[in-house]
């Protein structure tokens, strides 16, 4: 994989996301959820579990 975005995420996700502005992190998170939703609708068996994990993480956030 030569995509620098993917390499950065796999190498050190915390460092990668710390370099993004808040609005950029939000855009990435929303795009990831849309991709997971579409994969689930297309029959990807792993996507539903991943979505549930994301929703659990969000539910555990205290503001």
Jmol script that loads the backbone (N, CA, C; Angstrom):
load data "model"
ATOM      1  N   UNK A   1       0.849  -1.173   0.000  1.00  0.00           N
ATOM      2  CA  UNK A   1       0.000   0.000   0.000  1.00  0.00           C
ATOM      3  C   UNK A   1       0.894   1.235   0.000  1.00  0.00           C
ATOM      4  N   UNK A   2       0.701   2.102  -0.967  1.00  0.00           N
ATOM      5  CA  UNK A   2       1.528   3.300  -1.074  1.00  0.00           C
ATOM      6  C   UNK A   2       0.766   4.577  -0.734  1.00  0.00           C
ATOM      7  N   UNK A   3      -0.471   4.466  -0.313  1.00  0.00           N
ATOM      8  CA  UNK A   3      -1.271   5.631   0.028  1.00  0.00           C
ATOM      9  C   UNK A   3      -0.772   6.206   1.356  1.00  0.00           C
ATOM     10  N   UNK A   4      -0.263   7.444   1.357  1.00  0.00           N
ATOM     11  CA  UNK A   4       0.288   8.012   2.598  1.00  0.00           C
ATOM     12  C   UNK A   4      -0.748   8.145   3.713  1.00  0.00           C
ATOM     13  N   UNK A   5      -1.993   8.351   3.367  1.00  0.00           N
ATOM     14  CA  UNK A   5      -3.058   8.435   4.355  1.00  0.00           C
ATOM     15  C   UNK A   5      -3.166   7.114   5.115  1.00  0.00           C
ATOM     16  N   UNK A   6      -3.217   6.018   4.388  1.00  0.00           N
ATOM     17  CA  UNK A   6      -3.335   4.696   5.003  1.00  0.00           C
ATOM     18  C   UNK A   6      -2.064   4.347   5.772  1.00  0.00           C
ATOM     19  N   UNK A   7      -0.920   4.660   5.225  1.00  0.00           N
ATOM     20  CA  UNK A   7       0.347   4.376   5.910  1.00  0.00           C
ATOM     21  C   UNK A   7       0.403   5.120   7.240  1.00  0.00           C
ATOM     22  N   UNK A   8      -0.001   6.392   7.249  1.00  0.00           N
ATOM     23  CA  UNK A   8      -0.006   7.176   8.485  1.00  0.00           C
ATOM     24  C   UNK A   8      -0.948   6.602   9.527  1.00  0.00           C
ATOM     25  N   UNK A   9      -2.122   6.179   9.085  1.00  0.00           N
ATOM     26  CA  UNK A   9      -3.097   5.590  10.012  1.00  0.00           C
ATOM     27  C   UNK A   9      -2.589   4.282  10.606  1.00  0.00           C
ATOM     28  N   UNK A  10      -1.990   3.458   9.778  1.00  0.00           N
ATOM     29  CA  UNK A  10      -1.519   2.152  10.254  1.00  0.00           C
ATOM     30  C   UNK A  10      -0.266   2.276  11.108  1.00  0.00           C
ATOM     31  N   UNK A  11       0.584   3.240  10.804  1.00  0.00           N
ATOM     32  CA  UNK A  11       1.842   3.388  11.523  1.00  0.00           C
ATOM     33  C   UNK A  11       1.644   3.971  12.909  1.00  0.00           C
ATOM     34  N   UNK A  12       0.924   5.093  12.985  1.00  0.00           N
ATOM     35  CA  UNK A  12       0.729   5.762  14.267  1.00  0.00           C
ATOM     36  C   UNK A  12      -0.569   6.572  14.208  1.00  0.00           C
ATOM     37  N   UNK A  13      -1.712   5.907  14.429  1.00  0.00           N
ATOM     38  CA  UNK A  13      -2.987   6.616  14.285  1.00  0.00           C
ATOM     39  C   UNK A  13      -3.134   7.813  15.214  1.00  0.00           C
ATOM     40  N   UNK A  14      -2.635   7.714  16.432  1.00  0.00           N
ATOM     41  CA  UNK A  14      -2.770   8.832  17.378  1.00  0.00           C
ATOM     42  C   UNK A  14      -2.039  10.064  16.858  1.00  0.00           C
ATOM     43  N   UNK A  15      -0.814   9.886  16.392  1.00  0.00           N
ATOM     44  CA  UNK A  15      -0.047  11.003  15.848  1.00  0.00           C
ATOM     45  C   UNK A  15      -0.736  11.567  14.608  1.00  0.00           C
ATOM     46  N   UNK A  16      -1.218  10.674  13.762  1.00  0.00           N
ATOM     47  CA  UNK A  16      -1.897  11.107  12.544  1.00  0.00           C
ATOM     48  C   UNK A  16      -3.090  11.993  12.874  1.00  0.00           C
ATOM     49  N   UNK A  17      -3.964  11.528  13.771  1.00  0.00           N
ATOM     50  CA  UNK A  17      -5.175  12.292  14.090  1.00  0.00           C
ATOM     51  C   UNK A  17      -4.876  13.539  14.897  1.00  0.00           C
ATOM     52  N   UNK A  18      -3.830  13.532  15.701  1.00  0.00           N
ATOM     53  CA  UNK A  18      -3.473  14.730  16.459  1.00  0.00           C
ATOM     54  C   UNK A  18      -3.063  15.882  15.547  1.00  0.00           C
ATOM     55  N   UNK A  19      -2.623  15.562  14.346  1.00  0.00           N
ATOM     56  CA  UNK A  19      -2.203  16.600  13.399  1.00  0.00           C
ATOM     57  C   UNK A  19      -3.378  17.217  12.640  1.00  0.00           C
ATOM     58  N   UNK A  20      -4.555  16.609  12.734  1.00  0.00           N
ATOM     59  CA  UNK A  20      -5.723  17.123  12.020  1.00  0.00           C
ATOM     60  C   UNK A  20      -6.475  18.146  12.864  1.00  0.00           C
ATOM     61  N   UNK A  21      -7.111  19.095  12.183  1.00  0.00           N
ATOM     62  CA  UNK A  21      -8.019  20.021  12.867  1.00  0.00           C
ATOM     63  C   UNK A  21      -9.266  19.248  13.277  1.00  0.00           C
ATOM     64  N   UNK A  22     -10.010  19.788  14.220  1.00  0.00           N
ATOM     65  CA  UNK A  22     -11.216  19.123  14.704  1.00  0.00           C
ATOM     66  C   UNK A  22     -12.203  18.864  13.571  1.00  0.00           C
ATOM     67  N   UNK A  23     -12.402  19.821  12.702  1.00  0.00           N
ATOM     68  CA  UNK A  23     -13.343  19.628  11.593  1.00  0.00           C
ATOM     69  C   UNK A  23     -12.874  18.533  10.641  1.00  0.00           C
ATOM     70  N   UNK A  24     -11.563  18.389  10.490  1.00  0.00           N
ATOM     71  CA  UNK A  24     -11.026  17.325   9.637  1.00  0.00           C
ATOM     72  C   UNK A  24     -11.240  15.953  10.272  1.00  0.00           C
ATOM     73  N   UNK A  25     -11.063  15.861  11.588  1.00  0.00           N
ATOM     74  CA  UNK A  25     -11.317  14.594  12.291  1.00  0.00           C
ATOM     75  C   UNK A  25     -12.792  14.230  12.158  1.00  0.00           C
ATOM     76  N   UNK A  26     -13.664  15.214  12.303  1.00  0.00           N
ATOM     77  CA  UNK A  26     -15.096  14.965  12.158  1.00  0.00           C
ATOM     78  C   UNK A  26     -15.405  14.450  10.758  1.00  0.00           C
ATOM     79  N   UNK A  27     -14.835  15.060   9.740  1.00  0.00           N
ATOM     80  CA  UNK A  27     -15.086  14.637   8.357  1.00  0.00           C
ATOM     81  C   UNK A  27     -14.613  13.203   8.126  1.00  0.00           C
ATOM     82  N   UNK A  28     -13.465  12.852   8.678  1.00  0.00           N
ATOM     83  CA  UNK A  28     -12.944  11.489   8.546  1.00  0.00           C
ATOM     84  C   UNK A  28     -13.880  10.510   9.249  1.00  0.00           C
ATOM     85  N   UNK A  29     -14.308  10.844  10.470  1.00  0.00           N
ATOM     86  CA  UNK A  29     -15.195   9.956  11.232  1.00  0.00           C
ATOM     87  C   UNK A  29     -16.518   9.743  10.503  1.00  0.00           C
ATOM     88  N   UNK A  30     -17.108  10.813   9.992  1.00  0.00           N
ATOM     89  CA  UNK A  30     -18.371  10.692   9.277  1.00  0.00           C
ATOM     90  C   UNK A  30     -18.212   9.867   8.014  1.00  0.00           C
ATOM     91  N   UNK A  31     -17.118  10.061   7.299  1.00  0.00           N
ATOM     92  CA  UNK A  31     -16.874   9.284   6.079  1.00  0.00           C
ATOM     93  C   UNK A  31     -16.686   7.803   6.399  1.00  0.00           C
ATOM     94  N   UNK A  32     -15.994   7.510   7.487  1.00  0.00           N
ATOM     95  CA  UNK A  32     -15.800   6.120   7.888  1.00  0.00           C
ATOM     96  C   UNK A  32     -17.129   5.449   8.203  1.00  0.00           C
ATOM     97  N   UNK A  33     -17.998   6.159   8.901  1.00  0.00           N
ATOM     98  CA  UNK A  33     -19.306   5.600   9.242  1.00  0.00           C
ATOM     99  C   UNK A  33     -20.126   5.355   7.976  1.00  0.00           C
ATOM    100  N   UNK A  34     -20.085   6.283   7.033  1.00  0.00           N
ATOM    101  CA  UNK A  34     -20.817   6.096   5.770  1.00  0.00           C
ATOM    102  C   UNK A  34     -20.299   4.868   5.019  1.00  0.00           C
ATOM    103  N   UNK A  35     -18.984   4.680   4.987  1.00  0.00           N
ATOM    104  CA  UNK A  35     -18.406   3.519   4.305  1.00  0.00           C
ATOM    105  C   UNK A  35     -18.854   2.231   4.988  1.00  0.00           C
ATOM    106  N   UNK A  36     -18.810   2.205   6.324  1.00  0.00           N
ATOM    107  CA  UNK A  36     -19.248   1.013   7.050  1.00  0.00           C
ATOM    108  C   UNK A  36     -20.723   0.727   6.801  1.00  0.00           C
ATOM    109  N   UNK A  37     -21.558   1.766   6.802  1.00  0.00           N
ATOM    110  CA  UNK A  37     -22.988   1.585   6.529  1.00  0.00           C
ATOM    111  C   UNK A  37     -23.212   0.999   5.143  1.00  0.00           C
ATOM    112  N   UNK A  38     -22.514   1.539   4.157  1.00  0.00           N
ATOM    113  CA  UNK A  38     -22.660   1.040   2.786  1.00  0.00           C
ATOM    114  C   UNK A  38     -22.167  -0.399   2.668  1.00  0.00           C
ATOM    115  N   UNK A  39     -21.058  -0.711   3.302  1.00  0.00           N
ATOM    116  CA  UNK A  39     -20.549  -2.082   3.257  1.00  0.00           C
ATOM    117  C   UNK A  39     -21.531  -3.053   3.905  1.00  0.00           C
ATOM    118  N   UNK A  40     -22.143  -2.618   5.008  1.00  0.00           N
ATOM    119  CA  UNK A  40     -23.149  -3.453   5.664  1.00  0.00           C
ATOM    120  C   UNK A  40     -24.331  -3.701   4.726  1.00  0.00           C
ATOM    121  N   UNK A  41     -24.805  -2.661   4.074  1.00  0.00           N
ATOM    122  CA  UNK A  41     -25.927  -2.783   3.146  1.00  0.00           C
ATOM    123  C   UNK A  41     -25.582  -3.688   1.964  1.00  0.00           C
ATOM    124  N   UNK A  42     -24.297  -3.739   1.614  1.00  0.00           N
ATOM    125  CA  UNK A  42     -23.844  -4.581   0.503  1.00  0.00           C
ATOM    126  C   UNK A  42     -23.572  -6.020   0.945  1.00  0.00           C
ATOM    127  N   UNK A  43     -23.748  -6.290   2.246  1.00  0.00           N
ATOM    128  CA  UNK A  43     -23.614  -7.653   2.725  1.00  0.00           C
ATOM    129  C   UNK A  43     -22.303  -7.996   3.406  1.00  0.00           C
ATOM    130  N   UNK A  44     -21.456  -7.019   3.678  1.00  0.00           N
ATOM    131  CA  UNK A  44     -20.202  -7.276   4.389  1.00  0.00           C
ATOM    132  C   UNK A  44     -20.523  -7.655   5.829  1.00  0.00           C
ATOM    133  N   UNK A  45     -20.256  -8.884   6.188  1.00  0.00           N
ATOM    134  CA  UNK A  45     -20.621  -9.396   7.516  1.00  0.00           C
ATOM    135  C   UNK A  45     -19.863  -8.686   8.642  1.00  0.00           C
ATOM    136  N   UNK A  46     -18.654  -8.256   8.402  1.00  0.00           N
ATOM    137  CA  UNK A  46     -17.860  -7.592   9.444  1.00  0.00           C
ATOM    138  C   UNK A  46     -18.306  -6.157   9.704  1.00  0.00           C
ATOM    139  N   UNK A  47     -18.936  -5.533   8.736  1.00  0.00           N
ATOM    140  CA  UNK A  47     -19.298  -4.117   8.849  1.00  0.00           C
ATOM    141  C   UNK A  47     -20.290  -3.856   9.972  1.00  0.00           C
ATOM    142  N   UNK A  48     -21.250  -4.734  10.160  1.00  0.00           N
ATOM    143  CA  UNK A  48     -22.256  -4.521  11.210  1.00  0.00           C
ATOM    144  C   UNK A  48     -21.601  -4.505  12.587  1.00  0.00           C
ATOM    145  N   UNK A  49     -20.700  -5.436  12.839  1.00  0.00           N
ATOM    146  CA  UNK A  49     -19.996  -5.467  14.120  1.00  0.00           C
ATOM    147  C   UNK A  49     -19.138  -4.235  14.328  1.00  0.00           C
ATOM    148  N   UNK A  50     -18.502  -3.787  13.269  1.00  0.00           N
ATOM    149  CA  UNK A  50     -17.683  -2.574  13.363  1.00  0.00           C
ATOM    150  C   UNK A  50     -18.543  -1.359  13.689  1.00  0.00           C
ATOM    151  N   UNK A  51     -19.697  -1.258  13.046  1.00  0.00           N
ATOM    152  CA  UNK A  51     -20.608  -0.147  13.342  1.00  0.00           C
ATOM    153  C   UNK A  51     -21.067  -0.186  14.786  1.00  0.00           C
ATOM    154  N   UNK A  52     -21.398  -1.364  15.281  1.00  0.00           N
ATOM    155  CA  UNK A  52     -21.815  -1.477  16.673  1.00  0.00           C
ATOM    156  C   UNK A  52     -20.701  -1.022  17.613  1.00  0.00           C
ATOM    157  N   UNK A  53     -19.465  -1.386  17.306  1.00  0.00           N
ATOM    158  CA  UNK A  53     -18.334  -0.955  18.136  1.00  0.00           C
ATOM    159  C   UNK A  53     -18.173   0.563  18.115  1.00  0.00           C
ATOM    160  N   UNK A  54     -18.344   1.166  16.954  1.00  0.00           N
ATOM    161  CA  UNK A  54     -18.249   2.628  16.847  1.00  0.00           C
ATOM    162  C   UNK A  54     -19.340   3.279  17.687  1.00  0.00           C
ATOM    163  N   UNK A  55     -20.571   2.790  17.565  1.00  0.00           N
ATOM    164  CA  UNK A  55     -21.685   3.367  18.326  1.00  0.00           C
ATOM    165  C   UNK A  55     -21.477   3.209  19.827  1.00  0.00           C
ATOM    166  N   UNK A  56     -20.917   2.071  20.259  1.00  0.00           N
ATOM    167  CA  UNK A  56     -20.622   1.885  21.686  1.00  0.00           C
ATOM    168  C   UNK A  56     -19.588   2.886  22.176  1.00  0.00           C
ATOM    169  N   UNK A  57     -18.547   3.096  21.379  1.00  0.00           N
ATOM    170  CA  UNK A  57     -17.512   4.063  21.751  1.00  0.00           C
ATOM    171  C   UNK A  57     -18.099   5.466  21.890  1.00  0.00           C
ATOM    172  N   UNK A  58     -18.951   5.841  20.961  1.00  0.00           N
ATOM    173  CA  UNK A  58     -19.582   7.169  21.007  1.00  0.00           C
ATOM    174  C   UNK A  58     -20.495   7.278  22.224  1.00  0.00           C
ATOM    175  N   UNK A  59     -21.218   6.218  22.525  1.00  0.00           N
ATOM    176  CA  UNK A  59     -22.142   6.236  23.676  1.00  0.00           C
ATOM    177  C   UNK A  59     -21.399   6.378  24.992  1.00  0.00           C
ATOM    178  N   UNK A  60     -20.153   5.970  25.044  1.00  0.00           N
ATOM    179  CA  UNK A  60     -19.384   6.028  26.290  1.00  0.00           C
ATOM    180  C   UNK A  60     -18.644   7.349  26.488  1.00  0.00           C
ATOM    181  N   UNK A  61     -18.848   8.286  25.609  1.00  0.00           N
ATOM    182  CA  UNK A  61     -18.159   9.583  25.697  1.00  0.00           C
ATOM    183  C   UNK A  61     -18.917  10.494  26.652  1.00  0.00           C
ATOM    184  N   UNK A  62     -18.195  11.088  27.582  1.00  0.00           N
ATOM    185  CA  UNK A  62     -18.801  12.087  28.479  1.00  0.00           C
ATOM    186  C   UNK A  62     -18.410  13.463  27.984  1.00  0.00           C
ATOM    187  N   UNK A  63     -19.390  14.330  27.837  1.00  0.00           N
ATOM    188  CA  UNK A  63     -19.125  15.709  27.389  1.00  0.00           C
ATOM    189  C   UNK A  63     -19.210  16.651  28.554  1.00  0.00           C
TER     190      UNK A  63
END
end "model"
wireframe off; spacefill off
backbone 0.3
color backbone group
